[in-house]
Amino acid sequence: MGLSQEGLGERLGVSRQAIYKWESDASLPEIDKLITLSKIFSLPVGWLLGVEQAGR
């Protein structure tokens, strides 16, 4: 989608550092952020958490 950490952070209302922590498994997003991420990327929340396949 061509989103940078900063761009995604802006869409979610979080810092670029928060996105980095999620990507590096140092922390997990709050549930409302997971829901928004699932909508942005058209993926199930379970896939984002690693417990479900994307079905693609």
Sequence and secondary structure as in RCSB ss.txt:
>XXXX:A:sequence
MGLSQEGLGERLGVSRQAIYKWESDASLPEIDKLITLSKIFSLPVGWLLGVEQAGR
>XXXX:A:secstr
    HHHHHHHHTS HHHHHHHHTTSS   HHHHHHHHHHHT  HHHHTTSS    
